[in-house]
Amino acid sequence: MRALPSILAFVAAFGLLLSVPARAQEEDGGADPASPQLQNGLITQVSLLPEQMKRNYVRIRSVPFKDPTLAFQFVGHSDWEWVAAETKVKSALDFLIPLGGLYTPNWENDQASITVGYGLVPREIDLEDWISVYTLKNGFRVHRTQFGTVHGKPMADALAERKEGEDRWITRLTVMRDGGRLLVLEGRAKLAGFAKHAPTFAIAATSLRFEERATVMGSEATEELVLSSPFRLAFLRPGSLQAETETNEPLGTQIAHLWNLSREGAVAGYVTVRAFDRERFPDLTPKALIQEFVKQLGESSLKLKQFPAKGLPEADGKTFDRERMSAGYIREDTGAPVEAQVVVASNAKILVLVGMVSPGIAGSEGMWLVNRQAFRMAVESLKTD
C-alpha cells in the first residue's frame, strides 16, 4: 500500500548535493564500469521540469512499526508501489532491519526496486569501512564509490553488481548517517534496465532522510547539568530528556535522573547519575555501588544475565582516576527485552555511578539508541572541581 504522498513543486533539492566527487574503482569481470548502462549510475543531479517532477514523483513518508524514531522519507516514482515491512526482522548477515520497498508496477517485465533498511553503527566506524564490509558480506562487486553530505548528513554511495542465477543485477547502494543511526537505500535493476531507472534511483538517494524528531539524539541541543552541593559535579545531557535532581547534603549524596519519555508520556528508559562523598563513605567501593544498582534492578523482577563490558564508555581520566568498573545486563525472560549498563568513576573526593535502563535493542532500536547515547554522553562528559 503506497504511503500518502505530498507533491514536490520544485527541482532545486535534487541538485549536486555530494561534496566529494566519485572515486572510480574497477574490478575484474562483471559489467564494464564505463559501459553506457552504468555511466549514470551515481549521478546526483537530475534535470527535470517542475511539471515532470509533479507528474512523476511523490514524497514517500513512512513510520515503520509505529516507532517515530524510525520515521524516514524519500522521493520515489509515483507509478511504483510502496510496501511497508510488517514484521521487524533483523538479518544476522548484514545487521539491517528492512523497513519497506518501492516496486515497479509491471514487475514481471520490468524488475526494479528501491528498498530501505535501518541499522546502528558505532561512531568510531566510518562509512567507507562500513560500506566495504557490507558489500563484501553480501557478495557485491563494487565498481565505484563516492562520499559526501546530503542535507548536512554524511553519505556514502556505491555502484555495485551481484550475479543472481543467470542475471546480473546492478545496485546503487546509498548509506545516510545520522549520529549512530543509518538509513540504507538500495536501488536495483537488471543490467539491461539499470540506465532507464538511474534517474529515479538518484532522486531517491539524494532525498533520503530521517524525519526530524526532538527525541532523536543528534537533532536536538545538549545542555550541561550541574549539581553544586555538597560538591560540584557537571555532565552533558540531551535536551530531549527530562531531568530531575535530588541532593542530600547532610548525607553527602547527589542524584540526577534523565527520563526518556515517549510521545505518549510513558517512560521509555532512563539514565541515572549518583554521586557519593568519599569522606562520608570511606568504605564504599565501585563494586559495591554496582552491586546495589543491580540489586535494585533485580527487585524490579528483571532476570539479569551479565554480558561483557567491552565497548562501554569511560570517564575522562584527567578528572577521574582509572579506578572504575563497568558491567552490562540484559533480561533473559520472554518479555520485552530490557538492557542495563553501569559505569563507576572515582577520584579522591567522590564516587560517581552512571547507570542506564532501556528497552533492549531488539525491542526498540530507536529508543535504545537515544538512551545509549545519553548514557555515553553523561559518562564521557563527567567533570568535577
C-alpha positions in Angstrom: 0.0 0.0 0.0 1.6 3.3 -1.1 2.2 5.9 1.6 0.2 9.1 1.3 2.4 11.4 -0.8 2.9 15.2 -0.8 3.8 16.6 -4.2 7.1 18.4 -4.7 6.8 21.5 -6.8 10.4 22.2 -7.2 13.6 20.6 -8.6 16.3 22.5 -6.8 16.5 19.9 -4.0 18.0 17.5 -6.4 21.0 19.5 -7.5 24.6 18.4 -7.0 24.4 17.5 -3.3 27.5 15.4 -2.8 30.6 17.5 -1.9 33.1 14.8 -2.8 33.5 13.6 -6.4 33.1 9.9 -7.2 36.2 7.8 -6.8 36.4 5.3 -9.6 37.1 1.7 -8.7 37.3 -1.0 -11.4 37.1 -4.7 -10.8 37.9 -7.7 -13.0 34.9 -9.4 -14.6 31.3 -8.3 -14.4 29.9 -5.4 -16.2 32.3 -2.7 -17.6 32.0 0.3 -15.3 32.4 2.6 -18.3 29.5 0.8 -20.2 26.6 3.0 -21.2 24.3 1.2 -18.7 26.5 2.3 -15.8 27.7 5.7 -16.8 24.9 7.5 -14.9 24.9 5.0 -12.0 25.9 7.5 -9.3 24.5 10.8 -10.7 23.4 13.3 -8.1 21.7 15.8 -10.5 18.6 15.1 -12.5 17.3 17.7 -15.0 13.5 17.6 -14.9 11.0 20.3 -15.4 8.6 21.2 -12.5 5.7 19.6 -14.4 7.6 16.4 -14.8 8.5 16.3 -11.1 4.9 16.9 -10.1 3.6 14.3 -12.5 6.1 11.5 -12.0 7.4 11.8 -8.4 5.9 11.9 -4.9 7.4 12.1 -1.4 7.2 8.7 0.4 6.9 9.0 4.2 6.9 6.0 6.5 6.8 5.4 10.2 8.0 1.8 10.5 6.4 -0.4 13.1 4.7 2.8 14.5 8.1 3.8 16.0 8.6 7.6 15.4 12.3 7.3 16.0 12.5 5.2 12.7 10.4 7.6 10.6 12.0 8.5 7.3 11.2 9.9 3.9 12.5 10.0 0.3 11.1 10.8 -3.1 10.0 8.0 -5.4 8.3 7.4 -8.7 4.5 7.9 -8.5 3.7 4.8 -10.5 5.7 2.5 -8.2 4.1 0.8 -5.2 5.3 1.2 -1.7 5.1 -1.9 0.5 6.0 -1.3 4.2 7.6 -4.1 6.2 5.0 -5.6 8.5 7.4 -7.6 10.8 10.5 -6.3 12.4 13.2 -8.8 11.3 16.9 -8.3 11.9 19.2 -10.0 9.5 22.1 -11.9 11.1 24.1 -11.3 8.0 24.0 -7.6 7.4 22.6 -6.3 10.7 19.9 -4.3 8.9 16.2 -4.1 9.7 14.2 -4.0 6.4 11.7 -1.1 6.5 10.0 -1.4 3.2 10.3 -1.3 -0.6 9.1 0.6 -3.7 8.5 -1.7 -6.7 7.7 -1.2 -10.4 4.1 -1.9 -11.2 5.0 -4.3 -14.1 7.3 -6.5 -12.1 7.3 -9.4 -14.5 8.6 -7.4 -17.4 10.5 -4.6 -15.6 12.1 -5.7 -12.4 13.4 -2.7 -10.5 13.0 -1.7 -6.9 14.1 0.7 -4.1 14.4 -0.8 -0.7 15.2 0.9 2.6 16.8 -0.6 5.7 17.8 0.7 9.1 20.9 0.0 11.2 23.1 1.2 14.0 26.8 1.8 13.8 29.4 2.7 16.4 30.7 6.2 15.8 34.3 5.0 15.5 33.4 3.2 12.3 33.3 5.4 9.2 31.0 5.0 6.3 33.8 3.9 3.9 34.7 1.0 6.2 31.0 0.1 6.7 30.1 0.0 3.1 33.2 -2.1 2.3 32.2 -4.7 4.9 28.5 -4.6 3.8 29.3 -5.2 0.1 31.8 -7.9 0.9 29.4 -9.8 3.1 26.5 -9.6 0.6 28.5 -10.7 -2.4 28.6 -7.4 -4.3 31.3 -6.4 -6.8 31.9 -2.7 -6.3 32.5 -0.6 -9.4 32.6 3.0 -8.0 32.1 4.8 -4.7 31.6 8.4 -3.7 31.3 10.1 -0.3 29.9 13.5 0.7 27.0 15.1 2.6 23.3 15.3 1.9 21.0 17.6 4.0 24.1 18.1 6.3 24.4 14.4 7.0 27.3 12.1 5.9 26.5 9.9 2.9 28.2 7.1 1.0 27.3 5.9 -2.4 28.4 2.7 -4.2 27.6 1.3 -7.6 27.8 -2.4 -7.2 27.0 -5.6 -9.1 25.8 -9.0 -8.0 25.0 -12.1 -10.0 21.8 -13.9 -9.2 21.3 -17.0 -11.2 22.0 -16.1 -14.8 21.2 -12.5 -14.3 23.4 -9.6 -13.4 21.9 -7.1 -11.1 23.2 -3.5 -10.6 22.6 -1.7 -7.3 23.0 1.9 -6.3 23.7 1.5 -2.6 23.2 4.7 -0.6 24.0 5.0 3.1 23.0 8.0 5.1 24.3 8.5 8.6 22.6 10.5 11.4 24.8 10.0 14.5 24.8 6.3 15.3 21.8 5.6 13.0 22.0 4.5 9.4 19.4 4.6 6.6 20.4 2.3 3.7 18.7 2.6 0.4 19.2 0.1 -2.4 18.0 1.0 -5.9 18.4 -2.2 -8.0 17.6 -3.4 -11.5 18.9 -5.9 -14.0 21.9 -4.7 -16.0 19.9 -4.2 -19.2 17.3 -1.9 -17.5 19.5 -0.1 -15.0 20.2 3.0 -17.1 16.4 3.5 -17.5 15.9 3.7 -13.8 19.1 5.5 -12.8 17.4 9.0 -12.6 14.8 7.5 -10.2 17.5 5.9 -8.1 19.3 9.2 -8.0 16.3 11.2 -6.9 15.6 8.7 -4.1 19.2 8.6 -2.9 19.6 12.4 -2.7 16.2 12.9 -0.9 16.7 10.2 1.7 16.5 11.4 5.3 15.2 10.7 8.8 12.2 12.7 9.9 13.3 15.4 12.3 12.2 14.3 15.8 13.1 16.0 19.1 13.5 12.6 20.7 16.3 11.6 18.3 19.8 12.1 19.6 21.9 14.4 17.4 19.0 16.6 16.2 18.4 18.5 19.5 20.6 20.7 21.6 22.6 19.4 24.5 23.0 21.2 27.8 25.1 20.9 30.9 23.5 19.7 34.1 25.3 21.0 37.3 24.9 19.6 40.8 26.5 22.1 43.2 26.1 20.8 46.7 27.8 19.2 48.7 30.3 19.2 45.8 30.2 20.3 42.2 29.5 17.7 39.6 28.6 18.5 36.0 27.8 16.5 32.8 26.1 16.9 29.5 22.6 15.7 28.7 20.4 15.8 25.6 17.8 18.4 25.8 15.1 15.9 24.9 15.4 14.0 28.2 13.6 15.3 31.2 15.9 15.9 34.2 15.1 15.6 37.9 17.8 16.1 40.6 17.9 15.3 44.3 20.6 16.4 46.8 21.1 15.2 50.4 23.8 17.5 51.7 24.0 16.0 55.3 24.4 12.5 53.8 26.8 13.7 51.1 24.9 12.3 48.1 23.6 13.7 44.8 21.3 12.0 42.4 20.1 13.0 38.9 17.6 11.1 36.7 17.3 11.7 33.0 13.9 10.4 31.8 13.4 9.4 28.2 9.7 9.9 27.6 7.8 8.6 24.6 5.4 10.8 22.6 2.6 9.4 24.8 4.4 10.3 28.0 5.4 6.8 29.0 8.9 6.2 30.4 11.0 4.6 27.6 14.2 4.3 29.6 16.3 6.5 31.8 19.9 7.4 32.8 20.7 7.9 36.4 23.8 9.7 37.9 24.6 9.1 41.6 27.5 10.8 43.4 28.8 10.0 46.9 31.2 11.9 49.1 34.1 9.6 49.8 34.9 11.3 53.1 31.5 10.4 54.4 31.5 6.9 52.7 35.1 5.8 53.2 34.3 2.1 52.8 32.2 2.5 49.6 33.7 0.8 46.6 32.9 0.8 42.9 32.0 -2.9 43.1 29.6 -2.2 46.0 27.9 0.6 44.0 27.4 -1.7 41.0 26.0 -4.5 43.2 23.5 -2.1 44.7 22.4 -0.9 41.3 21.9 -4.4 40.0 20.1 -5.4 43.2 17.6 -2.6 42.6 17.0 -3.9 39.1 16.6 -7.4 40.4 14.0 -6.2 42.8 12.1 -4.9 39.8 11.6 -8.6 38.7 14.2 -8.4 36.0 16.1 -11.6 35.4 19.5 -10.4 34.5 22.4 -12.0 32.7 25.7 -10.2 32.7 27.4 -9.6 29.4 31.0 -8.4 28.7 31.6 -4.7 29.5 33.7 -4.2 26.3 32.7 -1.1 24.5 31.2 0.8 27.4 32.3 4.4 27.7 34.9 5.7 30.1 35.0 8.9 32.1 37.8 11.4 31.5 41.0 10.1 33.0 42.2 13.7 33.7 39.3 14.3 36.1 38.7 10.8 37.4 41.2 8.1 38.4 41.4 5.0 36.4 39.6 3.1 39.2 36.4 2.3 37.5 34.2 -0.7 36.8 31.7 -1.4 34.0 29.1 -4.0 33.6 26.1 -4.7 31.3 23.0 -6.8 31.9 20.1 -8.0 29.7 16.8 -9.6 30.7 16.7 -13.4 29.9 12.9 -14.0 30.2 10.5 -13.9 27.3 9.1 -10.4 28.0 10.2 -7.2 26.2 14.0 -7.1 26.3 15.5 -4.7 28.8 19.1 -3.7 28.9 21.0 -2.1 31.8 24.5 -0.7 31.8 26.6 0.9 34.5 29.9 2.7 34.9 31.6 3.9 38.1 34.2 6.6 38.0 36.1 7.9 41.1 38.7 10.3 42.4 39.9 11.2 45.8 36.8 13.2 46.7 33.8 11.4 45.1 32.5 8.2 43.6 30.1 8.6 40.7 27.8 5.9 39.3 26.2 6.4 35.9 23.5 3.8 35.0 21.2 3.2 32.2 18.0 1.2 31.9 16.4 0.9 28.5 14.3 -1.2 26.2 16.7 -3.6 24.6 18.0 -3.1 21.1 15.8 -5.9 19.8 12.7 -4.2 21.3 13.1 -0.7 20.1 16.3 0.2 18.3 15.4 3.9 18.3 14.8 4.2 22.0 17.8 2.0 22.7 20.0 4.4 20.7 18.6 7.5 22.4 19.2 6.0 25.9 22.6 4.6 25.0 23.9 7.9 23.6 22.6 9.8 26.6 24.4 7.3 28.8 27.6 7.7 26.9 27.3 11.4 26.9 26.9 11.6 30.6 29.9 9.3 31.3 32.3 10.9 28.9 31.4 14.5 30.0 31.6 14.0 33.7 33.7 16.6 35.5 34.2 18.0 39.0 36.3 20.6 40.7 
